[in-house]
Amino acid sequence: MDFTVDKSTFNFINPPLPKLDALEEFRTDRFAIPQLESLLQEFLLISKSTGDEMQTRELSSLLFSKIKISDTFRGHFSALPDSWNKLGLQNINNIIRNLDPTNTGFVNWRVLMTCLILLRSAVPTAAQISKFESGFEQNKVSENEFLGQNYWFE
């Protein structure tokens, strides 16, 4: 079957659409949302077989290998912030050790993710904490109530 295509047939938009502005500010000392989502997916996959508690050795090894991959390949989703690419295994072990103060040998990966999200965030004032606490009427809140609050780290 023969066919011809003239120059008026395109399989792309001409002219191309303008690029959208970034939704978050690029910083070399904080994790970007895609980087956090990538780590979250890895931890969720691991926790299906091991639970939320991870061995400190395993967690140190995982983070150190992510640093080496990030430093080599620099992919957007697999990369880590530039400040993390300079960390060695001893630095990673020190971070993990701080998350396990009683030396149980296990760290809850959800605590680590919370720390990564809040990394380099300002410490809240007493007024901000009381405003935050007053926004909730009970100890347990729904997801919508939680998302509806304004936080000091936003």
C-alpha positions in Angstrom: 0.0 0.0 0.0 1.5 3.3 -1.1 0.8 6.6 0.5 2.3 10.1 0.6 2.6 12.6 3.3 3.0 16.3 2.5 4.6 18.8 4.8 1.2 19.9 6.2 0.8 16.7 8.1 2.4 16.7 11.6 2.2 14.3 14.4 3.1 17.0 17.0 1.8 20.3 18.0 3.4 23.1 16.0 4.4 25.5 17.5 5.1 23.5 20.7 3.2 24.5 23.9 5.2 26.7 26.3 6.8 25.0 29.2 5.1 25.4 32.5 6.8 26.9 35.5 8.0 24.6 38.2 5.5 23.9 41.0 8.2 23.9 43.6 11.4 25.9 44.1 14.6 23.9 43.2 16.9 23.6 46.2 20.1 21.6 46.5 19.5 20.9 50.2 15.9 19.6 50.1 14.2 16.7 48.5 11.9 17.4 45.6 8.4 15.9 45.5 9.3 13.3 42.8 12.4 12.2 44.8 10.2 11.7 47.9 7.6 9.8 45.9 10.3 7.6 44.5 11.7 6.8 48.0 8.1 6.3 49.2 7.4 3.7 46.5 10.6 1.8 47.4 9.8 1.8 51.1 6.2 0.7 50.5 7.4 -2.2 48.3 9.9 -3.3 51.0 7.4 -2.9 53.8 5.0 -5.4 52.1 7.4 -8.1 53.1 9.1 -6.7 56.2 6.7 -4.3 57.8 7.4 -0.7 58.7 10.5 -1.5 60.8 13.6 -1.8 58.8 17.0 -3.0 60.0 19.4 -0.1 60.4 22.0 -2.0 58.3 19.5 -2.5 55.5 18.4 1.1 55.6 22.0 2.5 55.6 22.9 0.2 52.7 19.8 1.3 50.7 20.4 5.0 51.3 24.1 4.7 50.5 23.4 2.9 47.2 20.8 5.5 46.3 23.5 8.2 46.9 26.0 6.4 44.6 23.4 5.9 41.9 22.2 9.5 42.2 25.8 10.9 42.0 26.5 8.8 38.9 23.3 9.1 36.9 21.5 12.2 38.2 18.0 11.1 37.1 15.2 13.4 38.3 13.3 10.6 40.1 16.3 8.6 41.3 18.5 11.5 42.2 18.9 12.9 45.7 19.6 16.5 46.7 23.2 17.7 45.9 24.0 18.0 49.6 23.2 14.3 50.1 25.5 13.2 47.2 28.5 14.2 49.3 27.5 12.0 52.2 29.6 8.9 52.9 28.5 5.6 54.6 29.6 6.9 58.0 27.4 10.0 57.6 24.4 7.8 56.7 25.1 5.5 59.7 25.1 8.6 61.9 21.7 9.7 60.5 20.2 6.3 61.0 21.7 6.0 64.5 19.9 9.2 65.5 16.6 7.6 64.5 17.3 4.6 66.7 18.4 6.2 70.0 17.7 3.0 72.0 19.9 0.8 69.7 17.2 -1.7 68.9 18.7 -2.2 65.4 15.4 -1.2 63.7 14.1 2.1 62.4 10.6 2.9 61.2 11.0 4.1 57.6 7.9 6.4 58.0 9.8 8.4 60.7 12.7 8.7 58.2 10.4 9.9 55.5 8.9 12.5 57.9 12.4 13.7 58.7 13.3 13.9 55.0 10.1 15.9 54.3 10.8 18.4 57.1 14.5 18.6 56.4 15.7 22.2 56.5 12.2 23.4 57.6 11.9 26.1 60.2 11.2 25.1 63.8 7.6 26.1 64.8 7.0 28.7 67.4 4.8 28.0 70.5 2.1 30.1 68.9 2.2 28.1 65.7 2.0 24.8 67.6 -1.0 26.0 69.7 -2.8 27.2 66.5 -2.1 23.8 64.9 -3.4 22.0 68.0 -6.5 24.1 68.2 -7.4 23.3 64.6 -8.1 19.7 65.7 -11.0 18.9 68.1 -10.0 15.3 68.7 -7.0 13.1 68.8 -7.8 11.4 65.5 -8.5 13.4 62.4 -9.6 12.6 58.9 -7.4 13.0 55.9 -9.5 16.0 54.7 -9.2 17.7 58.1 -5.4 17.2 58.1 -5.0 18.5 54.6 -7.2 21.5 55.3 -4.8 22.9 57.9 -2.0 25.5 57.3 1.4 24.3 58.6 4.5 26.2 59.6 6.7 24.3 57.1 4.7 25.1 54.0 
